[in-house]
């Protein structure tokens, strides 16, 4: 693994730790659930473009696997958004907090992302992928998509039940 790919992976691990912390902490539900995901997407796109400009060769299998990983990120984020416990706290503020199932679904999404990145290229007759290429450069895009879809699902639940609901347990 080169420094060029180690940095995005290290940043991804740090960001994931931060996301896990936020998932398990009671946090107010804000009107804009896309702020952090948008930041992750912008940084991820910049990292991805930088990688593509300097990569010796990117295969069709790598690109398709990466895009499929983004789809899986969004698909798994939907049920994860339903695991968020949404309620009005003692101060009367609508808040949300995830649980063990929320974190478990994060691990499922990450595992699926890694499996697709490693084994996806073989579908195109290419050698098995590695974790040091396009998928590491796009990890923040993956996290941004996943967190954004989850936030939108949780926000939709709040809006569908109105702000007067006492508890919307997943």
N, C-alpha and C positions, 0 to 999 in steps of 0.2 A: 504494500500500500504506500503510495507516494504522499508527500506533503500536500500535493494538490487535491487528493481525495481524502486524506485524513482530517483536514480541517472541517470540511462540510459534515463529516460523520461526527466529529467531536462536538461541533455546534449543534447538530441534530440531537445528540444525546443530552446535552445541557438543556436545550429547549424542551425536550420531552420530559425531563425531570421537573422543569418549571410547570409544564402543562399538567403533569400528574398532581403536583402540589395544588395547583389551582382547581383541579377537578374535585379534590377531596376537601376543599375548604369552602365554608359558607361564603358565597359572594353575591352581591346585589345583581339583580337582573337589569341590565342596561338596555337602553333603546337601540344601541348599535352593537350587536354581537359580532360584527365583522372587523373590528379595529385590529385586534391581535392577528387574526387570520390574514388580513390584508398586508400587514407588515411582514409576516412570514412569507407570503406569496411574492411580494416585491423583492425581498432579499433572496428568496429561492430562485426567482427568474433571473436575477443578476448572476447568481452563482452558476445557474444552468447555462446561460449564454457564455459566460467566461469559460466554462468547461468545454462547450461545443466549439469555441474558437480555437482552443488549444489541444483538443483531443486528436490523436493521430487518425482514428477511424471510429465512427459510430455505426453500428450495424442496424439493419431493419428490425431484427429481433430485440435489440436493446431499446429502440424507440417504442415499438409496440408494447413491450413488457412494461416500460415506464408509464405509458399512457394507460394501460390496463391497471397498473398499480394505483393510478389516480382515481379510476372508476371504482375500484375496490375500496379505496379510502372513503369515498363518498357513500358507497352502499353500506359499509359497516358503521359509518357515523350516524345513520338514521336510527337504528335501534339503540345505539349508545346515547343519543339525544333523549330517548324515552326512558333511560335508566336514571336520568337526573331527577333528584327529589326537588320539587319546586314548592315553596311555601312562603307564607308571610311570617317573618320572625317577630320576636317580642317588641321590637321597635316599630313594627308595622310595615317594614320594607320587604318587598318580594325578593326572595333569594333563591339560590339553587346550590345543590351540593351533590356530587356524584358518590358512588359507592364502589364496593369491590367488583360488581358486575361492570360498571363503567370502565374501570381499569383493566379488567379482563378483556373487554372488547377492544381496548387500545392494543393489548398484546396480540389479539387475533388479527387486527388490522396490520400491525407491524410484521407479524409472522407471515401473513399473506403477501405483503409487499416484498419481503425478503425472498420468499419462495418463488414468486413471479419473476423477480429480478435474476435469480440464479438459474431457474429452470425454463423460463419463458423463451429465451433465445433458441433452445433446442428444438422447439416447434418449427422454427424456420431453418433447421438443418445447421444451425451455427453451434459453435462450442458452448458449453455451459457458461453462463454469465458469472461475473464476480461481483463483490460488493464494493468495488473501488472505482466504478465507472459512472455512467450516466445516473444510475439510481442513487449514488451517494451525492452527486451534485444537485439532484432534484429533491432531496429529503425534506427540505423546508417547504417546497411546493406541496408535497404529500401531506405534511403536517398542517399547512394552511388550509388545504381543501378539507381535510378531515375535521379540523376544529371548526371551520366555518360552517360546514353542513350540520354538525352537531349543534352549534349555537343557533342556527336558524330553526332547527327542529324544536329545541327547547323554547325558543322565543315564540314559535307558532303555537305551542302548547299553552303558553301563558295567555296569548291573545285569544285563543279559541275558548278558553275558560273564563276570561275576564280577569281583571285585577282584583276582584273581590274574593276569589277562591282562597280558602284557607290552606289547602294542601293539594298538590297534584303529584302524588308519589308515582314514580315510573312504574 
